[in-house]
């Protein structure tokens, strides 16, 4: 007899955790919980996934994409097309020196592309989250003759963005594949209340000034969030700075910054590409995040050490999650 399957994507964030709890509460049949690892996560995310596995007595499948073939093809492009275009031998050798798979999906993706994702080119979500789940989890199920339908549970909410506001709760997105978004009309407070209802802690990063707990940092992170990251976890900033060096070396233009010019409006006007990328280095953007409105004066409060206290963007400091 053909069976339905329920695939719940978990990121370690508040929405996907609430989604998982809802799937358990509703007794979703043939449920698989999947985490697509970008390699750009904070260590606390991995610890939180371990906590969820122990607390909920389930296994979270860890999958990640492999860009080895793309990097190999890019090496061929560098050695043939770049040379035919008259790119300098030094630039070619610089790129070839770093174009080797590291096993870190986010970094390998960016070295293959020769750039970091941006607001206008958000290839990170597709390449690091969507495709791996489609190729490694959904496609094998859909190709199995014993499969009836596959429901891909998605923890998205309307109030997150104008695009998500237009989504529907359930729709068929492929032959036998359905997108199911049961918390679409929930507010952030509903999500945290659902954690409390089930006695499950939320990710502790939410009490450390983070509004999101996916990539650390995300290209979309807010100014105050970058402040919190730089003060609490300076090693994460240093890691991204090293990635900037590697991706720049893999780039034909020998320059690539993690954040784009929209992060510091007007800061690169009139500069060359190389000058702009240097100006937008993550350390410079972190310094800018410590300034007040307009970026002209330093915000003395922002520069204070955060200590070990709670700093939640969701008002979580006044209440505990409950549960163990």
N, C-alpha and C positions, 0 to 999 in steps of 0.2 A: 504494500500500500504506500502511495506517495505521501510524503510528510512535508509540513510547513517548517521553516527554520526562522529563528529570530536572532539577528546579529546586532549586538549592542556595542557601539563604539564608545570607548572610555578614554578620556584624556588625563584624568586625575584632577579635573576642574569640577566646579560646583554643579554645573548643568548636567554634565555627563554622569556624574555620580548620582544625582537625583534621578536621572533617566534609568540607570541601572537598578536603583532601589524600586522604582515604579515597575520595571519589568519583573523583578522578583515578586513584588506584591501582587501583580496580576497573574503570576504563574505562567509566564511565557514559555511555551513548549520548545524543546530543542534549542535552548538558548546558548549562544556563544558570546563571550565578552572579549573584545579585541582592543588592544592598545597599539597604535602605530607610532613607533619610536622615531623621532626626528633626529636624535642625537644632540639636540639643542635644548634639552630639558634641564631644569634645575634638579640637583640630586634629591631634593625633598619630594619631587614628583614620583620618583621611583620608590622611595620609602613609603609614600602614601598608597601607591598601588599594592605594595606588599601588605600594608595595613588592611586595605579593602579585601584582599584575598583571605587573610586570616579572620577578619571580622565577619565576613559574609560566607566563608567556607566555600569558595569557588576559585576557579583558575582564570586568570586574565592572560589571554594569549598575547605574547609580545612579538610583533612583526616589524620589519623595517625594509625599505627599498635598497636595492644594490645598483649603484651607478657605474660599476666597473666597465661595462661595455660602452657606455656613453663616453667615459673618460678615454678609453682606448681609441674610439673614433675621433675624439677631439685631438688626441695626439697626432693622428694622421692628418687632420685638417691643419694643424699648426705646421707640420713638416712639409705639406704640399701647398695648400691654398694660401697660407700666410706668406710663404716664400714667393709664390707666383704674384702675390700682390705687392711685393717689395718691402715687406715688413723686415726690420733690421734683424740681423742674426743674433744680436744680443737679446732682443725681446723674445725671439723664438727659443733660444736656449733657456731664458728665464722661465718661460712657460713650461717647457719640457721638464725642467728640474723639479717642478712641483705637481705636475699632472700625473699623479699616481693615486689610486684609491686609498683612502684612509680608514674606511669602514664607518665613518661618521656621516650619516645620510645628508644632513644639512650642509656640511662643509663640502662633501663630494659633489652635491648638486650645484653649489655655487661655483666651484672650480670648473665644473663642466660648462656651465653657462658663462663663466668669466665675469660674473656680477652677482650681487645680492638681489633678492626680491625687493619690490617696491610697491607703493600704493597702486601704481598703474600697471605693474607686472607682478601680480601676486601668484607666481607659479609655485610657491612653497606649499600651499595647502593642497593643490592638485597632485603635485609630485610626491609629497611626503606623507600625506594622509589618505587622500581619496584613491589614488591609483593602487597603492599597496593593498588596501582592503579589497578593492575590486578584483585585483589580479590574484591575490593569495587566499582570499576567503570566499568572496561572493561567486566568482566565476566557477571554481570547482564545484560548488553546491549547485549552481544553475545547470551545469553540464552533467550532473548526476541524475540518471533516469528515475531514481527513487525520490527526487525532490518535487514537491508540489509548487509551493511559492516560497520566496525568501523575503523577509521583512527586515529592512535596514533601519534600525532605530537611531534617530538623530536628535541630539540634545540641543536644539536651537530654539530661540524664543523671538517673538515678533519685535519686542522692544529693543533688540540689540542693534538693528540697522534697518534702513528703509527697504533694502532688498529682502530681508527676512520677514518684514511685515507683510509681504505679498505672498508668502508661502502658504500652502494648505497642509492640513494635518496628515493626510495620506494621499499618495498618488502613485500610479504605476510608472516607473521610470525605465522599464525594460521588460522583456518577455518573462513574466513570472517574478520580476523584482519590484518591490514596493518600498518607497521611502515613507517611514512612519515617524511623525514628529509630535508625540503626545504632550509635550510640555510647551508647545508653541505659544499658548496664551498665559503662561505663568510669568509672574514677576520675579525679580531676584530674591525678594523676601520669601516668596513661596518655595523657592528652591532650598533656601537655608532652613526653612521650617520643616521641609520634608526630611532633611538630615536629622533634625531634632526628633521628629516623629519616630524614626527608625533607630534612634540612638547611635547614629554614625557620625563621627567627627568629619568636619570639612577639612580640606587641605590647609595646613597651618600657614601657608604662604599668604592666605587671605587676611591673616592678622598681622602681616608684616608689610602692609602698604600695597600689595599687588591686587590689581583689579582682574587680572587674568593669570593663569598659571601654566600656560603652554610653553612656547618658546621663551627662553630667558636670555636677553629680552626679546620681545616681539617687535617687529618693525613698526607696529602701530602703538607701542606703549606710550603712555602719557608722560608729560614732563615730571610730575611728582612721583610717578612709578619708577622712572629712570633714576631719580634721586635715591629712592629707597633701595633699588638694586645696587647702585654704586656704593652706598654707605654700608649696607648689610653684607653684600656679597661682591666685594671688589674683584675677586678672582674671576667672576663671570665676565666682568668688563675686560679684564686682561686677556681672557680667552678669546673674546670677540676681536680684540685688537690684533691678536696673532692671526686670526682667520682673515682679517682685512689684509694683512701682509701677504698671506698665501693666495687669496683670491685676486689681489692686485697683480701678483706675479704671473698668475694664470691668464690674466686679461690682456688682450691685444693692445689696449690703451695704457696698460701698466698702472692702473689705478681703479680701485673700487672701495666704496665706503659702505658700511652696514646701513646707515641711515641716509636717506635722500635729502635734497635741498628743502623739501617741505617741512622737515623737522625744525630747521632754523630759517624761517622765511627771510629772504633778502640777503642771507649771509654769504652767498657765492656769486652774487651779481657781478658780471664783468670779469670773472676769473676764468682762467683756462681750465680744461678738464683736470689736469694734474693738480693745479692749485685748489680747485673746488673739492676734489677728493681728499686732499690733505686737510683742508679746512673742516670737512665733515667727518673726520676720524672720530671714532667712538669716544676717545678721551676728551676731545674738544666738545662734543655734544654733551657729554656728562658735565663738563665745566659750565656749559651754557644752561644746563638744567638747574644749576644752583643760582641762577639769576632771577630777578624779578620780572614783572611784565615788561615786554619789549626787549629783554636781554641786555639792558644797559647797566644795570646795577646788581650787585650780589645780594641775594636774599639771605640775611643772617640766620633766620630761623631754619631755612632749608639746609644750611651748612652745618647745623648742629648734629652731633652724633645721635643716632636714633635710639641707642641703648638697647635694652632687651624688651621694652614695653610693646603693647599692642598698638597697631596703627592700621586700622581697617577702613577701607573705602565703603564698606557696607554696614557700618555700625555694629560690628560683631564684638567689639571690645566690652560691651555692656552685658553680654550673655555668653554662656558656654554652649557648646554643641550637644553635650550629653552623650552618653555611651562611652565605650572603652575601645 
